[in-house]
């Protein structure tokens, strides 16, 4: 695998490989063939794609029906429309009825940039965490993404996978092995812990490098497995630090920041926590990705500034 890849392309290749090894997989799209980058799959398996048109509720209902009929159904469309327009169908048809559907939320976070809040998905993890009976993942690099998808296609039961809309470089080497629920420590540190999910993991990797130049040793922790999550291991890990910063291109409520806050509070750990994300009551701005992250302090520079403040007791 190359050093950088678009996660939707990784997804499509995983689908192709799955069908070739005998998985009875059927992708369902809602007029989202370009978003899903599904053309290579259709070219190889022209009879396997179901396109319901711009009808996300029908998308989810159709996927549920295919799963009940014995197929491994995968939905491939933009996260904001999948989660918002088909909310009830995801809740009832997929989660409540425990159908074997894999929901792929593409172009999550502020991937759509200038298209603004209607096209931003900054609440999807919060919504999906509110639903029972579904596993939730947010890969941070192509290798991890491929391993999560391979696992999801073999797992029997509902899965939601949040995928970023930009090409991402590798964070793991070839020895990496994804394990559902396991906490992924990318860098050891002793002064402060930086925690993120998905594409913002790259921001905390860069931030840790910059902090090291200032004499601050920062641990880098990726939470790709949001449910299941080994919260006991996470609590014990974070308890080693005086301060923790969570970073996400998501509302500060309901995502990784909330997950970490719950773990620290329920474990009785006296750790100072700062949650960086889209503030309560706000939406991501209509602008390019870099501007959005800079505005809300979820880029590497914003993380560095907050980490320095915490380490100085501010």
Secondary structure as the mmCIF struct_conf table of DSSP 4:
data_model
#
loop_
_struct_conf.conf_type_id
_struct_conf.id
_struct_conf.beg_label_comp_id
_struct_conf.beg_label_asym_id
_struct_conf.beg_label_seq_id
_struct_conf.end_label_comp_id
_struct_conf.end_label_asym_id
_struct_conf.end_label_seq_id
BEND BEND1 UNK A 3 UNK A 3
STRN STRN1 UNK A 4 UNK A 6
HELX_RH_AL_P HELX_RH_AL_P1 UNK A 7 UNK A 20
TURN_TY1_P TURN_TY1_P1 UNK A 21 UNK A 22
STRN STRN2 UNK A 25 UNK A 29
BEND BEND2 UNK A 30 UNK A 31
HELX_RH_AL_P HELX_RH_AL_P2 UNK A 33 UNK A 36
TURN_TY1_P TURN_TY1_P2 UNK A 37 UNK A 37
HELX_RH_AL_P HELX_RH_AL_P3 UNK A 39 UNK A 44
TURN_TY1_P TURN_TY1_P3 UNK A 46 UNK A 47
BEND BEND3 UNK A 48 UNK A 48
STRN STRN3 UNK A 50 UNK A 51
BEND BEND4 UNK A 54 UNK A 54
HELX_RH_AL_P HELX_RH_AL_P4 UNK A 56 UNK A 68
TURN_TY1_P TURN_TY1_P4 UNK A 69 UNK A 70
STRN STRN4 UNK A 72 UNK A 78
HELX_RH_AL_P HELX_RH_AL_P5 UNK A 79 UNK A 85
TURN_TY1_P TURN_TY1_P5 UNK A 86 UNK A 86
HELX_RH_AL_P HELX_RH_AL_P6 UNK A 87 UNK A 89
HELX_RH_PI_P HELX_RH_PI_P1 UNK A 90 UNK A 96
TURN_TY1_P TURN_TY1_P6 UNK A 97 UNK A 98
STRN STRN5 UNK A 101 UNK A 106
BEND BEND5 UNK A 107 UNK A 107
STRN STRN6 UNK A 109 UNK A 109
TURN_TY1_P TURN_TY1_P7 UNK A 110 UNK A 112
HELX_RH_3T_P HELX_RH_3T_P1 UNK A 113 UNK A 115
HELX_RH_3T_P HELX_RH_3T_P2 UNK A 117 UNK A 119
STRN STRN7 UNK A 121 UNK A 121
BEND BEND6 UNK A 122 UNK A 123
HELX_RH_AL_P HELX_RH_AL_P7 UNK A 124 UNK A 130
BEND BEND7 UNK A 131 UNK A 133
STRN STRN8 UNK A 135 UNK A 137
BEND BEND8 UNK A 141 UNK A 141
HELX_RH_AL_P HELX_RH_AL_P8 UNK A 142 UNK A 154
BEND BEND9 UNK A 155 UNK A 155
BEND BEND10 UNK A 157 UNK A 157
STRN STRN9 UNK A 159 UNK A 162
BEND BEND11 UNK A 165 UNK A 166
STRN STRN10 UNK A 167 UNK A 169
BEND BEND12 UNK A 172 UNK A 172
TURN_TY1_P TURN_TY1_P8 UNK A 174 UNK A 175
TURN_TY1_P TURN_TY1_P9 UNK A 180 UNK A 180
STRN STRN11 UNK A 181 UNK A 181
STRN STRN12 UNK A 184 UNK A 187
BEND BEND13 UNK A 190 UNK A 191
STRN STRN13 UNK A 192 UNK A 196
HELX_RH_3T_P HELX_RH_3T_P3 UNK A 198 UNK A 200
HELX_RH_AL_P HELX_RH_AL_P9 UNK A 201 UNK A 213
TURN_TY1_P TURN_TY1_P10 UNK A 214 UNK A 215
STRN STRN14 UNK A 218 UNK A 222
STRN STRN15 UNK A 225 UNK A 227
BEND BEND14 UNK A 228 UNK A 228
STRN STRN16 UNK A 229 UNK A 229
HELX_RH_AL_P HELX_RH_AL_P10 UNK A 231 UNK A 238
TURN_TY1_P TURN_TY1_P11 UNK A 239 UNK A 240
BEND BEND15 UNK A 242 UNK A 242
STRN STRN17 UNK A 243 UNK A 251
BEND BEND16 UNK A 252 UNK A 255
HELX_RH_AL_P HELX_RH_AL_P11 UNK A 256 UNK A 267
TURN_TY1_P TURN_TY1_P12 UNK A 268 UNK A 268
STRN STRN18 UNK A 272 UNK A 278
HELX_LH_PP_P HELX_LH_PP_P1 UNK A 279 UNK A 279
TURN_TY1_P TURN_TY1_P13 UNK A 280 UNK A 281
BEND BEND17 UNK A 286 UNK A 287
HELX_RH_AL_P HELX_RH_AL_P12 UNK A 289 UNK A 295
TURN_TY1_P TURN_TY1_P14 UNK A 296 UNK A 297
BEND BEND18 UNK A 299 UNK A 299
HELX_RH_AL_P HELX_RH_AL_P13 UNK A 300 UNK A 311
TURN_TY1_P TURN_TY1_P15 UNK A 312 UNK A 313
#
